[in-house]
Amino acid sequence: MRARLLQKILVPLLVLFTGHPTVHAKDVYGNNTSWTNSDTTIYNIQRERRAQEAVPQWWSNLGSPAPTPSWMKSEAERRAEQRLRDREAYNRYDYDSDRAPAPPPPPPKPLTYTQYLEREVLDHRDRQAQETLAFHYLSFEKPLQAIPHLEMIAFLKKSPRAGEAAYELSRIAAASGAAPDRARFQKYLTEAVALGYPPALFAQGSAWIFGDEKNGVTPAPAKGEAVLHQVIKTGDGWHSRAAGKILFKEYYLGAHLPADPAKAIAVTQRMHKITTIKAVDNDHEDRYTELLIASPGGWAEHHEEIIRSIERNFGSMLYPDKAERMTRIYLGLDEEVAAHVEPNREKAAEALRNLARLSPARALPYLSVVLEAGPQHNPAGAYQILKKLQEDNPTDPKWISLTADLLANLYGDNFEPALLQAYLASLDSPKATSAQLLGAARYFVTGGQRVRADSERGVRTYERLLSKDRYAYDEHEYTANLELHRLQLVGTAVPQQVPYALQQLEDIISNETSDTYPQRALLASVYRTGLYAPRDLARARSIVSIAAHHDYPPAEYEYAATLHAWDNPSEPLDDSDRESAFSLLKHAADTGLTEARLLLAQFYREGFGVAKDPAQALAIYEAGTATEIPAAFAGLAALRLDSSTSLHDEAAGFTAARTGADLGDITALYLAGECYLNGRGTAVDAGEAVACFHIAADNGHWPSALLAARVLVNGAPGVERDPDRAIALLELAAKENTNDIQYALGQLFRSGDLVPANEERARHWFKRAADRGHSAAADQVR
């Protein structure tokens, strides 16, 4: 108390005598410390700190100090607190029945996949786990850790991946590898070659052709040639194509091997047979064509193969020179070829259409030959021809496109740029008829070679056709209604608006006139396939029934297809339903509707609504294959591969599937892949099977994606294990597919049965399916 009183007296006196109003807390550099500011004295700082650090008492908030408790009272409170602590300790040791149960111990930390594999290898000597671990290390760029495991796989030679293991060891020991060692590189590469691993064969062959100084490989062209021929025979996708390309260049140019045109031709012909994926690029195909023409016999003996080579060459779709050569050949105007190739007017017309797409200026001189009338070779006359064609068929945007491209300065100063703008403005002018507006709308959506598409203007033009009451639509306006909403369903050329498009189509079919039949057929297809809306066969049947029973062929087909896919157990089909579906389908097939004819053949195959008649199905399919309908080859393949019929012939089935696959049919690709995979009608070739399945999966064929994924996950002779590619194919096939397929992919990722379990991807695909109306998928993301 005395010290505090003395401080209160001395501090003001100090201020008075020194003249300083405040005393500041400064650091050694003269700056205010963290406890001060420019207006705070040391005394105030100390007082505030003492107040903050003091232990608050129960009397702190009272105006006057409370009386000090007696010793007995303090001791009683202390003992009460001690008893409370003792009771809590007693309860914690489970002596009290009212005690809450002790929390469970934390679960053990789960092992990573790598730790699991390492434990299986070290503790259980699991060779399969060792193989998985070795390639797992490689996939995560840990080659040094993979070395002992790869060496064991290569040493034992019991695994189908022994060759791959030896090849990976050679890559690690290569000059650019993780542990360079020339001796080990040679040792393991030789081992991989001996085991027939295609990438190793390719590496050894190309090293012998070109030499590899870094890895100590001296050139040995003869050895390299033999090994690269062996690579081509494996049919191993990229490596086979790369080996063939090297050999062709060597035989064509004579750089390291003697030039030999005959061998170059033979190598190319072998490459054409190794895969459905284009094995020969455009430049290679060009040189191959030149060699065939220059070979003994030339066009006279090799004209069929030369024509096939030209047709295989995608360059004819990209370069006007090649497209014009094709046009001249099929028109019979090419003097070099005319004596050996018969003119083909249909192919000539197709070639000319392609040439017109690439260069209308070069296509115009041939219009008179194809159309049997027309102007001489001059832009003004060509413009008049195109205008006349547009007038004859105003709804076809082909001639609008050619005319616009012609006007887009393709002939220099012969047409003024303003003429193009005037022409485009005339397409949707106020005076345009409904037919002209329909053609203009189609053109604005698709555009031309020289004039860009304008989807907004296309939609506006379509909407002009739909501006009046729908009960007063003419045929072109009904067609515009159908096309616009189909585009909005698909969302390729215009922004996708699925709910809006479906609602518009539903509204227009409320008028039960014959004009609504195309819309009914489209809606039935949507609900039958489940592609843009939840699959609803009962709804599809209800919508299309009236149009089907009024002899509208597309609706008859949709009705029959809906009943063929019927899976409603609460309302099963009876014999009369099946017979009705067959009757309607047969009427549609008799009109020449291709899809109806093919489904009718399937009805005969299965005995759906009619007695089984495989011979009748065969007749339909053979009629379709005679006109090169791709789906007909697929149907014929399915019929021939069916072992339950007397027409079973797996060799013929494979041939049909192969032909249909080459024509681009997805089902035929799947059947061809299945034949390659199981050796049905052909030798087992897993690499070729995966190539077929890959193309089909790219086009949304889910069964192909599943089979390809199984091969890629498990591996097969000639196919490396590649789970990442398997996942990519599955997701590619499901991306634009039905919600049922997307839900199925979600289940695969959740279960981990086919591909590694991945909850994040599973929820992604469940959500996509749920967003499109799949109720079971919605339950999975709640």
Secondary structure, DSSP 8 states (H G I E B T S, - for coil): -HHHHHHHHHHHHHHHHH--S----B-TTS-B-TT--TT--HHHHHHHHHHHHS---TTTTSSS------HHHHHHHHHHHHHHHHHHHHHHTT--TT--------------HHHHHHHHHHHH--HHHHHHHHHHHHHTT-HHHHHHHHHHHHHH--STTHHHHHHHHHHHHSTTSSS--HHHHHHHHHHHHHTT-HHHHHHHHHHHHH-BGGGTB---HHHHHHHHHHHHHHT-HHHHHHHHHHHHHHHHH-SSS---HHHHHHHHHHHTTT-SS--S-HHHHHHHHHHHHHSTTHHHHHHHHHHHHHHH-GGGGT-HHHHHHHHHHHHT--TTTTTTS---HHHHHHHHHHHHHH-HHHHGGGHHHHHS----S-HHHHHHHHHHHHHHSTT-HHHHHHHHHHHTTTTGGGS-HHHHHHHHHHHT-TT--HHHHHHHHHHHHH--SSS---HHHHHHHHHHHTSS-GGG--HHHHHHHHHHHHHHHH-SSS---HHHHHHHHHHHTTS-SGGGHHHHHHHHHHHHHTSSS---HHHHHHHHHHHHTTT-HHHHHHHHHHHHT---TTS---HHHHHHHHHHHHHHHHTT-HHHHHHHHHHHHHTSSS---HHHHHHHHHHHHHTT-HHHHHHHHHHHH-TTSTT--HHHHHHHHHHHHHTT-HHHHHHHHHHHHHTSSS---HHHHHHHHHHHHHTT-HHHHHHHHHHHHH-BTTB---HHHHHHHHHHHHHTS-HHHHHHHHHHHHH-SSS---HHHHHHHHHHHHHTT-HHHHHHH-
